[in-house]
Amino acid sequence: MKTLVVIPAYNEQSTISGVIESIKHYQPGVDIVVINDGSIDNTSFAAKGAGALVIDLPQNLGIGGAVQTGYMYAKRHNYDIVIQIDGDGQHNPRDIPKLIKAIEMDEADLVIGSRFVKETDYPSSPMRQIGIAFFSKLVSFLCKKHYFDTTSGYRAINKKGIELFSQYYPKDYPEVETIVYASNRGMRIKEISVKMNKRQGGRSSITPQKSIYYMLKVTCVLLLQPF
């Protein structure tokens, strides 16, 4: 199946080349597009040097706008599968074949690479653990199905999902909202266990203060917005 790896990236010059090279090692033959989300460093140059196609956005749109750009590109070029992976090295490309296989075997329309569906040694801060547990319970309640890792951005999506997310994708902190959005539109969702690393470079945009804002905003969206 025709597969595209979408990497949203903002100021990831120190890690993006390694991520691209690792993808090529573990899943040779897939196409790779980096959505350079208005970076002010050499992310674009580094990604092109590693052999990826780069779409340079004229300004920073945020993670949602960058990811949706990738889905729009996938739809326009008729891809069957999109793999969504971060540019900071946290997502291990070793697991890409598992994500693709679940889509190819028609086990789901959206496959989430989960840190917690099985016990792993992934390190996370107490604040992050609280947020993950809270959204796991909230999304599980809303979707009437248990989810372990609703904040993971490591995902595989089939053609049905590409069509859906090319039309709408949440702007801020989209991982949680997209599960509810997709579930309410009949998409089959499955979690599979993956290994994730610590951020390999750069700085997370989610500070403790932003974490609180994130939890409040996403909760309001999930509870108040008609899906």
C-alpha positions as CSV (number, residue, x, y, z in Angstrom):
1,M,0.0,0.0,0.0
2,K,1.2,3.5,-0.9
3,T,2.5,4.9,2.4
4,L,3.5,8.4,3.4
5,V,5.3,9.4,6.7
6,V,4.3,12.8,7.8
7,I,6.6,14.6,10.2
8,P,5.5,18.0,11.6
9,A,8.6,19.9,12.7
10,Y,9.2,23.2,14.4
11,N,12.9,24.0,15.2
12,E,14.0,20.4,15.1
13,Q,17.4,20.9,13.3
14,S,19.3,18.8,15.8
15,T,17.1,15.7,15.5
16,I,15.2,15.7,12.1
17,S,18.0,14.1,10.1
18,G,18.4,11.2,12.5
19,V,14.6,10.6,12.5
20,I,14.5,10.5,8.7
21,E,17.5,8.2,8.4
22,S,15.9,5.9,11.0
23,I,12.6,5.7,9.1
24,K,14.5,4.8,5.9
25,H,16.3,2.1,7.8
26,Y,13.3,0.4,9.3
27,Q,10.8,1.0,6.5
28,P,12.6,1.5,3.3
29,G,10.5,2.6,0.3
30,V,8.0,4.8,2.1
31,D,7.7,8.4,1.1
32,I,8.6,11.0,3.8
33,V,7.3,14.6,4.0
34,V,8.4,17.0,6.6
35,I,6.0,19.9,7.3
36,N,8.3,22.7,8.4
37,D,6.1,24.8,10.6
38,G,7.7,28.1,10.3
39,S,11.0,27.1,11.9
40,I,13.6,29.8,12.5
41,D,16.5,27.3,12.6
42,N,17.9,25.0,9.9
43,T,15.1,22.3,10.1
44,S,14.2,22.7,6.5
45,F,17.8,22.4,5.3
46,A,18.6,19.4,7.5
47,A,15.4,17.6,6.3
48,K,16.1,18.2,2.7
49,G,19.7,17.0,3.2
50,A,18.5,13.8,4.7
51,G,16.4,13.1,1.6
52,A,12.9,14.1,2.7
53,L,10.4,16.2,0.8
54,V,9.9,19.4,2.7
55,I,6.8,21.6,2.7
56,D,7.8,25.0,4.2
57,L,4.9,26.8,5.8
58,P,5.2,30.6,5.6
59,Q,4.4,31.0,9.3
60,N,4.0,28.9,12.4
61,L,0.5,27.3,12.2
62,G,0.9,25.0,15.3
63,I,0.8,21.3,15.4
64,G,-2.7,20.9,14.1
65,G,-2.2,23.1,11.0
66,A,1.1,21.3,10.3
67,V,-0.4,17.8,10.6
68,Q,-3.5,18.7,8.5
69,T,-1.2,20.0,5.8
70,G,0.4,16.5,5.7
71,Y,-3.1,14.9,5.4
72,M,-4.0,17.3,2.6
73,Y,-0.9,16.4,0.7
74,A,-1.6,12.7,1.3
75,K,-5.1,13.0,-0.1
76,R,-4.0,15.0,-3.1
77,H,-1.4,12.4,-4.0
78,N,-3.7,9.4,-3.3
79,Y,-1.8,7.7,-0.5
80,D,-3.4,4.6,1.2
81,I,-1.7,5.0,4.6
82,V,-0.2,7.9,6.6
83,I,2.2,7.4,9.4
84,Q,2.3,10.4,11.8
85,I,5.6,10.7,13.7
86,D,7.2,13.5,15.6
87,G,10.5,15.1,14.6
88,D,12.1,15.2,18.0
89,G,13.1,11.6,18.2
90,Q,10.6,10.4,20.8
91,H,8.8,8.1,18.4
92,N,10.9,5.0,17.5
93,P,10.7,4.2,13.8
94,R,11.4,0.6,14.6
95,D,7.7,0.3,15.3
96,I,6.5,1.7,11.9
97,P,6.1,-1.8,10.4
98,K,3.8,-2.8,13.2
99,L,1.6,0.2,12.7
100,I,1.5,-0.4,8.9
101,K,0.6,-4.1,9.3
102,A,-2.4,-3.3,11.5
103,I,-3.8,-1.0,8.7
104,E,-2.9,-3.5,6.0
105,M,-4.7,-6.3,7.9
106,D,-7.7,-4.0,8.2
107,E,-7.7,-4.3,12.0
108,A,-8.5,-0.5,12.3
109,D,-8.8,2.8,10.5
110,L,-6.7,4.6,13.1
111,V,-3.9,2.9,14.9
112,I,-2.3,4.6,17.9
113,G,1.2,3.8,19.0
114,S,0.7,3.5,22.8
115,R,3.1,3.8,25.6
116,F,0.7,2.3,28.1
117,V,-1.4,-0.5,26.5
118,K,1.4,-2.7,27.9
119,E,3.9,-1.7,30.6
120,T,7.0,0.1,29.3
121,D,9.9,2.0,30.8
122,Y,8.8,5.3,29.2
123,P,9.8,8.2,31.5
124,S,7.2,10.9,32.2
125,S,6.8,13.7,34.7
126,P,4.2,13.6,37.5
127,M,2.2,16.4,35.7
128,R,2.3,14.5,32.4
129,Q,1.2,11.3,34.1
130,I,-1.8,13.1,35.7
131,G,-2.8,14.6,32.3
132,I,-2.5,11.2,30.5
133,A,-4.6,9.4,33.2
134,F,-7.2,12.2,33.1
135,F,-7.7,12.2,29.4
136,S,-7.6,8.4,29.2
137,K,-10.6,8.3,31.6
138,L,-12.4,11.2,29.8
139,V,-12.0,9.8,26.3
140,S,-12.9,6.3,27.4
141,F,-16.1,7.6,29.0
142,L,-17.0,9.7,25.9
143,C,-16.2,6.9,23.4
144,K,-17.5,4.0,25.6
145,K,-14.2,2.2,25.0
146,H,-11.1,2.1,27.1
147,Y,-8.1,4.0,25.8
148,F,-4.7,4.0,27.5
149,D,-2.7,6.6,25.6
150,T,-4.8,9.4,24.2
151,T,-2.0,11.9,24.0
152,S,0.3,9.9,21.7
153,G,0.9,11.5,18.4
154,Y,2.5,8.3,16.9
155,R,-0.2,7.0,14.6
156,A,-1.1,5.2,11.4
157,I,-4.2,6.2,9.4
158,N,-5.9,4.6,6.4
159,K,-7.6,6.2,3.5
160,K,-10.8,6.8,5.4
161,G,-8.9,8.7,8.0
162,I,-6.9,10.6,5.5
163,E,-10.1,11.9,3.9
164,L,-11.5,12.8,7.3
165,F,-8.4,14.6,8.7
166,S,-7.7,16.5,5.5
167,Q,-11.0,18.2,5.9
168,Y,-10.8,19.0,9.7
169,Y,-8.0,18.7,12.2
170,P,-7.9,20.5,15.6
171,K,-5.5,23.4,15.8
172,D,-4.1,23.1,19.3
173,Y,-3.2,19.9,21.2
174,P,-5.1,17.7,18.7
175,E,-4.2,14.2,19.8
176,V,-7.0,13.8,22.3
177,E,-9.7,15.5,20.3
178,T,-9.1,13.5,17.2
179,I,-9.8,10.2,18.9
180,V,-13.3,11.4,19.9
181,Y,-13.8,13.1,16.5
182,A,-12.9,9.9,14.6
183,S,-14.8,7.6,16.9
184,N,-18.0,9.6,16.5
185,R,-17.6,9.2,12.7
186,G,-17.4,5.5,12.8
187,M,-13.7,5.0,12.6
188,R,-12.3,1.9,14.1
189,I,-9.5,2.7,16.5
190,K,-6.8,0.4,18.0
191,E,-3.9,0.9,20.3
192,I,-0.7,-1.2,19.9
193,S,2.3,-1.1,22.2
194,V,5.4,0.8,21.0
195,K,8.6,2.0,22.6
196,M,9.1,5.7,23.0
197,N,12.2,7.6,23.9
198,K,12.9,10.8,25.7
199,R,13.0,13.9,23.5
200,Q,16.3,13.7,21.7
201,G,16.7,17.4,21.2
202,G,15.0,20.8,21.2
203,R,12.5,21.9,23.8
204,S,8.9,20.9,24.5
205,S,6.4,23.6,23.9
206,I,4.3,22.3,26.8
207,T,5.3,23.9,30.0
208,P,3.6,23.2,33.4
209,Q,1.5,26.3,33.0
210,K,0.5,25.3,29.4
211,S,-0.3,21.8,30.7
212,I,-3.0,23.2,32.9
213,Y,-4.3,25.4,30.1
214,Y,-4.2,22.3,27.8
215,M,-6.2,20.2,30.2
216,L,-8.9,22.9,30.7
217,K,-9.2,23.8,27.0
218,V,-9.3,20.2,25.6
219,T,-11.8,19.2,28.3
220,C,-14.1,22.1,27.4
221,V,-13.9,21.2,23.7
222,L,-14.7,17.6,24.4
223,L,-17.6,18.3,26.6
224,L,-19.1,21.3,24.9
225,Q,-18.4,21.0,21.2
226,P,-20.9,18.9,19.2
227,F,-18.9,16.3,17.3
